[in-house]
Amino acid sequence: MAKQVRRKLDRETVTTEKLIPKTLVVMPMVNEEGNIGRIVPAVLEQGLEFHILICEDESSDYTPELAEELAQKHPGRVFVIHGKREGLGPAYVRGFNWALERDYELIFEMDADFSHQPKYLRPMAELAATDGIDMVVGSRRVKGGGVENWGIYRKLLSWGGSIYTRFITGLPVKDTTAGFVVYKRKVLEHIDPSKLSAGGYAFQIETKYQAWKLGYNIREYPIIFPDREFGETKLTKKIISEAIVMVWKLRFGKAGKISTKGD
């Protein structure tokens, strides 16, 4: 009797998970030797639908070697491309183009430092796979979302940046600078990634703006965003300055021109 109950519960547990299509998690990495060996298995544990593309850019530690070892250990699920250290935007552009050359239906942006927690991958993917939803943002700004172990300066910078961006651009997303995002394939096919101009974290604002202006439905999913435990932040004054200027370019300049394939 107990075995029958357990089998019934197992079947019910399985059926509560929605089917999601083949999904690629694009992860830019620079000097992440302290995280790469933990984050890759944690992502793969979320389900066989999830594959990883590591975009490694001229790391000065053992990240390149560790990435290649993980690709050999998980053939067909973990892939590596190496490039020049030109910023977050160009790394994601390479990753998006790689994904679009293959048969992935959902494509994630995700940091490698556990600030974007792998446990959110499946619920975000399930939401993105829903009819009528084109893009899902892991949001710190909606009910249920938030941050952990952040100093007051970083909180003010992040919250102020989102309010500033929304005020200037009109973008109806509460967490405009969020970097944990999943796109339906058609969104990235419509936007031409190679024409996106931002190099740093302003890239996150630019992609959301472009998707919104093209009429795609963007949803926010609440996440808790802890500070990284290992390694150093890539956020610099130059990156912050680029984001401040980018919102004006989106609103009034050439960056606000919708960049679609074939233009």
N, C-alpha and C positions, 0 to 999 in steps of 0.2 A: 504493500500500500504506500509506504513512504517513498519507494522508488518511483511509483506512478505519479505521485505528487511532485517529486523533483523534476521528472521528465516534462510534466505539464508546465511547471514554472519555467523550465529552460525554454520550451517552445514559446511561451508568452514573452519571455525576455527577448528572444530573437526577433519576434514579429513586431516589437515596439520600435526597433531601429528601421528607419526609412532607408530605402535603397538610394544610393547616390552614384553618379556617373564617375568615370575615371577622372582622377583629380591630381593636379601637379602643384606641389608646394615649392615656390621659388624662394630661395634663401640666399641673399647676398652675404658674403663672409669676408671679413678682413681681421686677421689676428684673433680668431675665436678658438684657439686650441683648448681653452678651458671649458668650452661649451659643446663643441661639435660632437664629441664622443657620447654625450648625454642626449642632446636634442634630436639627433637623427633617429636613434632607436625609439625615443618617445613619440615621434611623429609616426613612424611606421606601425607602432602599436595601435594606432587609431583605426586601422583597417587596411585590407589589401587594396582598396581603391586609391590609397594615397601613395603617390610617388614623390620623390624629392629631387629638385635640381639645385645643386650648390653652385652659386656664382662666386667663385673665389677670385679676389683681386689683389695680387701682389702682396700677400701677407709676408711679414718678416719673421713669423714664428713657424710652427709645424702644421699650421692649418692645411696647406696644400697636400702634404703627405698624408695626413689623417683623412682628408676628403677622398683621396684616391683609394686608400685602404677600405673605407666604408663602401665605396662604389664597387670594389671587388668582392666585399663580403655580402653585399645585397644586390647582385646583378639583376638588372631589369626593373629595379625599384629606386635605386639611388644613382644619380648621374652628376657629373662635374664638368663645368666649363671654366676656363681660366681667362682672365682679361686684365686690362690695365686699371689702375686705381683712379677712376675718373669721377667717382661719386655714386650715390645710391641710385639716382635716376638711370644713368647708363647701364648699371648692373641689372636693374629690373628690365630695361628695354631688351637687353640680350636674352634674358630669361623668358620674357613674353614671346619674343620672336621664335625662340627654340620650341616653346610650347605649341605655338600656332603651326609649326611645321609637322606636328604630330597630332595624335587623335585625343587630346585632352579636352574635356567639356567644361571643367571648372579649373580655375587657375588662381592660386593664392599668392599674396605677398605676406611674408612672415619673417620676423627677426629671429636670429639664432641664439639669443641670450636668455631665453625663457621669460622675457617680459611679455611675449605673446605665448600664452600657455597652450600646449598641444591639446588639452582636454576640450578646447573650444572649437577645434577643427571640424569635428563631425557635426555638431549642431549648426555651425555656420554654413557648412556645405549642404546640409539638409534644407536649410532655409533658402540658400541660393538656388537649389535645384527645383524649388517650387515655381509653378507657372506664375508669370506676372512679376517675378522678382529677378532682377538682373545683376545686382551687385550688393554684397553684404559687407558692412563695416563693423569690425570689432570695436565697440564704442565704450569709452570711459565716461561719457557725458549723459547717457540715458539711465533711467531707473534700473538699479541693479548693478551698474558699472561703477568703476572707481579705480583708485591707485593705492599702492602700498609702498611704504618706505621712501616716499618722496619728500624732499625739503621744500620749504615755503617758496623759495625762488623758482624752483622748477614747476611747482604747481601754478604759480602766478603766470609764468611764461607760457605754459601749456594752455591754461584756461583763457588767458588774455589773447593768445594767438588765434584760438578758435573763434572767439567773439569778434576780434578784429577782422578775420577772414570773412566771416558770415556777413558782417556789416558792409564791407566793401563790395563783395561779389554777389551777395544774395543767395549763396549756396545753402540749400535747406538741409544741411547735415550738421548735427551738433558737435561731432568730433571731427572737425575738418582736417586735422593733422594726423589722424590715426594711420598707422602703417600696417595694421592687421586687416587685410581686405581679401575678399574672394570675388572674382568676376566670372560671369558666364562667358563662354568663349566668344559669343557674338559681339560682346561689348569691345573686347580687344581687337576683334576683326574689323569693327567699324572705326574705332579710333586707330590712327596710325601711330604706334609707339615710337617709331623713329623720328617723328616730328615733334615729340614732346621735348620741351627745352630745359626744364629744371634739372639741376645736377644733384642737389641734396634733398633734404626733407620737403622742400617745396614741391617736389614731384608728387607727393601724396595729395596736396591741394589741387595740383594741375589735373591729375587723372580723375578725381571726383568731379571737378568743374566740367571737364570735357564730357564725361558720361552724363551728367545732369543736363547739360545744354543739348545733348543729342536725344534727350527724352527718356533715358533709361531710368527704371525704378530702383532707387537705392534705399536699402533698409539698414538700420543699426541694430546690432545685437550686443547686449551688455556683457562686458568682460571686466575682470579685475586685472590691473596692469601693475605687477611688482617691479621694483627696480632690479637691474641686473646684479647677479652675485659675483660673476667673474668677468674680467676684462674691463676695458674702458669705453665710455660712451663716445660715439662718433659725432655728437652734437657740438659744433663749434660756432664762434661768433659769425664767421663767414656764412655758414649755413643758415643761421638765424636771419642775417641781413638779406640773404637771397629770398627767403620766404616773405619777409616784409615787403620787398619790392615786387615779388611775383604776383601778389594779389592785385596790385594796381595794373600790372601788365595784363592780367586776365580780364580785368574789368574794362580797361580802356585801350590796351595795346595789342600787338600782334599775337601774343601768347593766348589771348582770349578767342582768337579765330579758331573755329572748330577744325581739328586736323583729322581728316578721314582718309582712308586709302583711296588712291586714285586722284587726289587733289593735285 
